[in-house]
Amino acid sequence: MARHAAQTRVRARLGKLELETSIFAPGSADEAWDVVTDYDQLGNFMPNLESRQTDRTAGGVLVRQVGTSSLSRRVRFQFVLEFERRDASTLRFRQVVGNLRKYEGSWRVTPTSGGVRIAYQAVVTHGFPIAGRILASLVRTDIEKIMPAIVAEMQRRAPRQRAFAT
């Protein structure tokens, strides 16, 4: 696979989806984190997502998100997620409220030669009346749009970020 293409795996099992995706991005870890954690702006560059920070907690941030997907019918995923930065490379999240039975995972940013690898991993337990393989296909399509959108936003912001650093 090309270095800049998202590498994605989605597994469906009895009402559960296991998601893993990663992509290479030119730029620094700080630039990647600035994009991934810009909760109020995610909806401006990530397709089919509305997002806004709602509150701070002792360990992190609460963020309300609504994602929309459609195949033959429209599916809305609505939730409040708690994000908590564990260390310099990992941001964990979990659903606090929402229409999924369970949603938790992590974002990781790892410096590599010439840039960073941005990785997303999640486990979703749902109760939607959609066959697992159909939902997995739908989610895969959406994730494969989100990762390049993050890279594009990093590239869009890069000249401005570098100008502030000098």
C-alpha positions in Angstrom: 0.0 0.0 0.0 1.2 3.6 -0.6 2.8 5.4 2.3 0.0 8.0 2.3 -2.9 5.6 1.9 -4.9 4.6 5.0 -4.4 1.0 6.0 -7.7 -0.1 7.5 -9.1 -3.3 9.0 -12.7 -3.6 10.3 -13.9 -6.9 11.8 -17.6 -7.6 12.6 -18.6 -10.0 15.3 -22.0 -10.5 16.9 -23.0 -6.8 17.4 -19.4 -5.7 17.7 -17.0 -3.9 15.4 -13.2 -3.9 15.9 -11.6 -1.0 13.9 -8.0 -0.3 13.2 -6.5 2.2 10.8 -3.4 4.1 10.3 -1.8 6.5 7.9 1.5 8.2 7.3 1.5 12.1 7.5 4.4 14.4 6.7 4.8 16.7 9.7 5.5 16.6 13.4 3.8 14.8 16.2 2.7 18.3 17.6 1.1 19.1 14.3 -0.8 15.8 14.2 -2.0 16.3 17.8 -3.1 19.9 17.1 -5.4 18.5 14.4 -6.6 15.3 16.1 -7.5 17.2 19.3 -9.0 20.3 17.7 -12.4 19.0 18.8 -14.4 22.1 17.9 -13.1 22.1 14.4 -13.1 18.4 13.5 -16.5 18.8 11.8 -15.0 21.4 9.4 -12.6 18.9 7.8 -13.8 15.4 8.7 -16.6 14.2 6.5 -19.9 13.3 8.1 -18.9 14.5 11.6 -20.1 17.2 13.9 -18.0 17.8 17.0 -17.7 20.2 19.8 -16.0 20.3 23.2 -18.5 20.5 26.0 -16.6 20.3 29.2 -13.4 19.4 31.0 -13.1 16.5 33.5 -10.4 15.7 36.0 -8.6 13.5 33.5 -9.6 14.9 30.1 -12.2 16.5 27.9 -15.8 15.7 27.1 -16.7 16.0 23.4 -20.1 15.7 21.8 -20.0 14.1 18.4 -22.5 13.1 15.8 -21.5 11.0 12.8 -23.7 10.2 9.9 -23.3 7.3 7.5 -25.5 6.1 4.8 -25.7 3.1 2.5 -29.3 2.3 1.7 -30.5 4.2 4.8 -29.0 6.9 7.0 -27.4 5.8 10.3 -26.6 8.5 12.9 -24.0 7.7 15.6 -24.5 10.2 18.5 -22.3 10.2 21.6 -20.4 12.2 24.2 -16.8 10.9 24.4 -14.3 11.5 27.2 -10.8 11.9 25.8 -7.8 11.5 28.0 -4.2 12.0 27.0 -2.2 9.1 28.5 1.3 10.0 27.4 3.0 11.8 24.5 1.9 9.3 22.0 -1.6 8.1 23.1 -5.0 9.6 23.5 -7.6 7.3 24.9 -11.4 7.8 24.5 -14.6 6.2 25.7 -18.2 6.8 25.3 -19.9 8.4 28.3 -23.4 8.8 26.7 -24.7 7.8 23.3 -26.6 5.5 21.1 -23.9 2.9 20.9 -23.8 0.2 23.7 -20.0 0.7 24.0 -17.4 2.8 22.1 -13.8 3.0 23.2 -10.4 3.2 21.7 -7.4 5.3 21.1 -5.5 7.6 18.8 -1.7 7.2 18.6 0.8 9.4 17.0 4.3 7.9 16.4 7.2 9.8 14.9 8.7 8.1 11.9 11.3 9.0 9.2 10.0 12.0 7.4 6.8 12.4 9.4 4.4 10.6 11.8 2.2 7.5 11.7 -1.4 8.4 13.0 -3.3 5.3 14.2 -6.9 4.9 15.3 -8.2 1.8 17.1 -11.7 1.3 18.5 -14.1 -1.3 19.7 -17.8 -0.6 19.0 -20.7 -2.6 20.5 -23.9 -1.5 18.7 -27.5 -2.4 18.6 -28.3 -1.3 15.1 -30.6 -3.6 13.0 -28.0 -3.8 10.2 -26.1 -6.9 9.3 -22.5 -6.8 10.7 -20.8 -7.0 7.3 -22.9 -4.2 5.9 -22.2 -2.0 8.9 -18.5 -2.9 8.7 -18.4 -1.9 5.1 -20.1 1.4 5.9 -17.7 2.2 8.7 -14.7 1.2 6.7 -15.7 3.6 3.9 -16.1 6.4 6.5 -12.8 5.7 8.2 -10.9 5.6 4.9 -12.2 9.2 4.3 -11.3 10.5 7.8 -7.7 9.5 7.9 -6.7 11.4 4.6 -8.8 14.3 5.8 -6.6 14.6 8.9 -3.5 14.5 6.7 -4.9 17.2 4.4 -5.8 19.4 7.4 -2.2 19.0 8.8 -0.9 20.0 5.4 -3.3 23.0 5.2 -2.2 24.2 8.6 1.5 23.5 8.2 2.6 26.8 6.6 0.7 28.8 9.3 2.1 26.7 12.2 5.6 27.0 10.9 5.2 30.7 10.5 4.2 31.0 14.2 7.2 28.9 15.3 9.8 31.3 13.7 
